[in-house]
Amino acid sequence: MAKLCKECSKKLPQFSHSLVCEDCSKIITEKYEEIKNETLEKFVLDKKQAGYLKDKFEKDMLIKFYDEIYGKLLSGKEISKNEIEFLLKIKDSLGLSVEDIGFDERIKPYIYINFIKGKNELPKFKLDAFGFNIILKEDEKVHFAYAATAKEIKIKNLGYSGGRSGVSFKIIKDARYSAGTHKGITVDEDKLLQTSKGVLIITGKRLLLSPLPGNRPLSIPLDSILTYQGYQNGIEIYKEDTKRGFFFEIDNIGAVEIFGLCLSFLLLGVS
């Protein structure tokens, strides 16, 4: 039985893997570009346009559409609050998930950046999702938390593989943070000794590892931090008093970004 174009019912070549003929494919591609350009120009993806894209394309192409819009908005600068809202509306209109758009890595750090630039402070973070309570010091506020493995550093300099450059932002007076700029993945695993595992929490006063059962807690006052370095798979911290080093392994680059952002902001005010 002959295969027919699902758009115009024209007979397709015998060994064609496409569901549409060349003419219809060209029309659909041109419409895709038209919608993308109008979306960028008008800063809106209307219901009709979203419906067309979902009807004509599979999920991978919808993600590609989102990625192209994201790339145009980024263009070597930060993403504004209005642009974040715009991107999230596109996500919802196309039925994409936060995982599909890489929300934690590509959007969430910019939420923190915009909050800092707008209010000159860090947002508060609720620990409810982790299902535990910690005893905070007086006036201590939590700003972020994520699962991490603490490893004691047995050498002065960790080796790393790969890396990436990013964009530098002025977050407050005399302070810049380079979002997306990290050394690569640490490779000297034999030089790291795992000491604990749990949830790494950053407050206005300290870095705190709230341990999983069978592990021990760890608390590092911010005013004792000598240096810190972000990697794609975690954060390296050295304490000033003992020159003792820790590597907090984190499996989410977006979480690494936010920890780095918080440290950059907070260490300026540590006394």
C-alpha positions as CSV (number, residue, x, y, z in Angstrom):
1,M,0.0,0.0,0.0
2,A,1.4,3.4,-1.0
3,K,2.4,5.8,1.7
4,L,0.6,9.2,1.5
5,C,1.6,12.6,2.8
6,K,-0.4,13.2,6.0
7,E,-0.8,16.9,5.1
8,C,-1.9,16.8,1.4
9,S,-2.3,13.0,0.7
10,K,0.3,13.2,-2.1
11,K,2.0,9.8,-2.7
12,L,5.4,9.6,-1.0
13,P,8.5,7.9,-2.4
14,Q,8.5,4.2,-1.8
15,F,11.4,4.3,0.7
16,S,10.7,7.6,2.3
17,H,10.9,7.7,6.1
18,S,9.1,11.1,6.3
19,L,5.3,11.4,6.9
20,V,5.0,14.5,4.7
21,C,6.1,15.3,1.2
22,E,8.9,17.7,0.4
23,D,6.5,20.6,-0.5
24,C,4.6,20.2,2.8
25,S,7.8,19.8,4.7
26,K,9.0,23.1,3.3
27,I,5.8,24.9,4.3
28,I,5.9,23.5,7.8
29,T,9.6,24.5,8.2
30,E,8.8,28.1,7.0
31,K,5.9,28.3,9.4
32,Y,8.1,27.2,12.2
33,E,10.6,30.0,11.5
34,E,7.8,32.5,11.1
35,I,6.3,31.6,14.5
36,K,9.8,31.7,16.1
37,N,10.5,35.2,14.7
38,E,7.1,36.5,15.7
39,T,7.5,35.1,19.2
40,L,10.8,36.9,19.6
41,E,9.4,40.1,18.1
42,K,6.2,40.3,20.0
43,F,7.4,38.5,23.2
44,V,4.4,36.2,23.2
45,L,3.6,32.7,21.8
46,D,-0.2,32.7,21.3
47,K,-2.5,29.7,21.7
48,K,-2.9,29.2,18.0
49,Q,0.8,29.2,17.3
50,A,1.5,26.8,20.2
51,G,-1.2,24.5,18.9
52,Y,0.3,24.5,15.4
53,L,3.7,23.6,16.8
54,K,2.3,20.8,19.0
55,D,0.3,19.4,16.1
56,K,3.1,19.4,13.6
57,F,6.2,18.5,15.7
58,E,7.3,15.9,18.1
59,K,8.6,16.8,21.6
60,D,12.2,17.0,20.6
61,M,11.4,19.8,18.1
62,L,9.3,21.6,20.7
63,I,12.4,21.5,23.0
64,K,14.5,22.8,20.1
65,F,12.0,25.7,19.6
66,Y,12.3,26.6,23.3
67,D,16.1,26.3,23.2
68,E,16.3,28.6,20.2
69,I,14.2,31.3,21.9
70,Y,16.4,30.9,25.1
71,G,19.6,31.2,23.1
72,K,18.4,34.4,21.4
73,L,17.4,35.9,24.8
74,L,20.7,35.0,26.4
75,S,23.0,36.3,23.7
76,G,25.9,36.9,26.0
77,K,24.0,38.7,28.7
78,E,21.8,37.8,31.7
79,I,18.2,36.9,31.4
80,S,15.8,39.4,33.0
81,K,12.8,38.7,35.2
82,N,10.4,39.5,32.4
83,E,12.3,37.2,30.0
84,I,12.2,34.4,32.6
85,E,8.4,34.8,32.9
86,F,8.2,34.7,29.0
87,L,10.3,31.5,28.8
88,L,8.1,29.8,31.5
89,K,5.0,30.7,29.6
90,I,6.5,29.1,26.4
91,K,7.3,26.0,28.5
92,D,3.7,25.8,29.7
93,S,2.2,26.5,26.2
94,L,4.2,23.7,24.6
95,G,3.5,21.3,27.5
96,L,7.2,21.0,28.4
97,S,8.5,20.0,31.9
98,V,11.1,21.8,34.0
99,E,13.5,18.9,33.1
100,D,12.8,19.4,29.4
101,I,14.0,23.0,29.6
102,G,16.9,22.5,32.0
103,F,15.2,24.8,34.6
104,D,17.7,24.2,37.4
105,E,20.7,24.8,35.3
106,R,19.6,27.5,32.8
107,I,16.8,29.5,34.6
108,K,17.0,29.1,38.4
109,P,20.5,30.9,38.8
110,Y,19.1,33.9,36.9
111,I,16.1,34.0,39.3
112,Y,18.7,34.5,42.1
113,I,20.7,37.0,40.1
114,N,17.6,39.1,39.4
115,F,16.5,38.9,43.0
116,I,19.9,40.1,44.2
117,K,20.1,42.9,41.7
118,G,16.5,44.1,42.6
119,K,16.7,43.8,46.4
120,N,20.4,43.7,47.2
121,E,19.8,40.5,49.2
122,L,19.5,36.8,48.7
123,P,16.1,35.1,48.6
124,K,15.0,32.9,51.5
125,F,14.8,29.1,51.0
126,K,12.4,26.7,52.6
127,L,13.8,23.4,53.8
128,D,10.4,21.7,53.9
129,A,11.1,19.6,50.7
130,F,13.9,17.8,52.5
131,G,11.7,16.7,55.4
132,F,13.9,17.7,58.3
133,N,14.5,20.5,60.7
134,I,17.8,22.1,61.6
135,I,18.6,24.3,64.6
136,L,19.5,27.8,63.2
137,K,21.3,30.4,65.1
138,E,19.7,33.7,66.0
139,D,18.8,35.8,62.9
140,E,20.2,33.0,60.6
141,K,18.4,32.7,57.3
142,V,18.6,29.8,54.8
143,H,19.3,30.8,51.2
144,F,19.7,27.5,49.4
145,A,20.1,23.8,49.9
146,Y,20.9,20.7,47.8
147,A,22.0,17.1,48.3
148,A,25.8,16.8,48.5
149,T,28.7,14.5,49.4
150,A,31.4,16.0,51.5
151,K,35.0,14.8,50.7
152,E,38.2,15.9,52.5
153,I,40.8,17.1,50.1
154,K,44.2,15.3,50.5
155,I,46.1,17.4,47.9
156,K,46.4,21.2,47.4
157,N,45.2,21.3,43.8
158,L,42.5,19.1,42.3
159,G,42.9,18.0,38.8
160,Y,40.0,18.6,36.5
161,S,38.8,17.7,33.0
162,G,37.0,20.0,30.7
163,G,35.3,23.2,31.8
164,R,33.2,26.0,30.4
165,S,33.1,29.8,30.2
166,G,30.1,31.9,31.1
167,V,28.8,35.4,31.6
168,S,30.0,37.7,34.3
169,F,27.4,39.8,36.2
170,K,27.8,42.7,38.5
171,I,25.5,41.5,41.4
172,I,26.2,44.4,43.8
173,K,28.8,47.2,44.1
174,D,32.3,45.9,43.6
175,A,31.2,42.3,43.2
176,R,30.8,40.2,40.1
177,Y,29.7,36.6,39.7
178,S,30.4,34.6,36.5
179,A,27.4,32.4,35.9
180,G,28.2,29.3,33.9
181,T,31.9,29.6,34.4
182,H,33.4,26.6,36.1
183,K,36.4,24.4,36.0
184,G,35.5,21.0,34.6
185,I,34.8,17.8,36.5
186,T,37.3,16.8,39.2
187,V,39.3,13.8,38.2
188,D,41.6,13.2,41.2
189,E,39.0,11.1,43.0
190,D,41.8,9.1,44.7
191,K,42.8,12.4,46.4
192,L,39.4,12.9,48.0
193,L,38.3,11.1,51.1
194,Q,34.5,10.9,51.6
195,T,33.7,12.0,55.1
196,S,29.9,12.6,55.1
197,K,26.8,12.7,53.0
198,G,23.6,14.7,53.3
199,V,22.1,18.1,52.4
200,L,24.4,21.1,52.0
201,I,22.8,24.3,53.3
202,I,24.0,27.8,52.9
203,T,22.8,30.4,55.4
204,G,23.9,34.0,56.0
205,K,26.4,32.7,58.6
206,R,27.7,29.3,57.4
207,L,27.8,26.3,55.1
208,L,26.1,23.4,56.9
209,L,26.0,19.8,55.9
210,S,22.9,18.2,57.5
211,P,23.8,14.5,57.4
212,L,21.9,11.4,56.3
213,P,21.6,8.7,59.0
214,G,25.0,7.2,59.7
215,N,26.9,10.3,58.6
216,R,28.2,13.2,60.6
217,P,27.3,16.9,60.4
218,L,29.7,19.6,59.2
219,S,29.6,23.3,59.8
220,I,31.9,25.9,58.2
221,P,31.4,29.5,59.3
222,L,31.5,31.9,56.3
223,D,34.1,34.0,58.0
224,S,36.5,31.1,58.1
225,I,36.5,30.5,54.3
226,L,39.8,31.3,52.7
227,T,39.0,30.4,49.1
228,Y,36.3,28.6,47.1
229,Q,36.2,27.3,43.5
230,G,33.2,26.0,41.5
231,Y,33.5,22.9,39.4
232,Q,30.8,21.3,37.2
233,N,30.4,18.6,39.8
234,G,30.8,20.5,43.0
235,I,32.5,23.2,45.1
236,E,35.9,23.3,46.6
237,I,36.3,25.1,50.0
238,Y,39.4,25.9,52.0
239,K,39.2,27.1,55.6
240,E,41.5,29.9,56.7
241,D,42.3,28.7,60.2
242,T,43.6,25.2,59.3
243,K,44.0,25.5,55.5
244,R,41.8,22.4,55.5
245,G,40.0,21.7,52.3
246,F,36.7,20.1,51.5
247,F,35.1,19.2,48.2
248,F,31.3,19.1,48.2
249,E,30.2,16.9,45.3
250,I,26.9,18.0,43.8
251,D,25.2,16.3,40.8
252,N,23.4,19.4,39.6
253,I,25.3,22.2,37.8
254,G,22.4,24.6,38.5
255,A,22.8,24.0,42.3
256,V,26.6,24.6,42.0
257,E,25.8,27.9,40.2
258,I,23.5,29.0,43.1
259,F,25.9,28.0,45.8
260,G,28.6,30.0,44.0
261,L,26.4,33.0,43.6
262,C,25.4,32.9,47.3
263,L,29.0,32.6,48.4
264,S,30.0,35.5,46.1
265,F,27.3,37.7,47.6
266,L,27.7,36.7,51.3
267,L,31.4,36.7,51.7
268,L,31.5,40.5,51.0
269,G,29.5,41.0,54.1
270,V,31.1,38.5,56.4
271,S,32.8,40.2,59.4
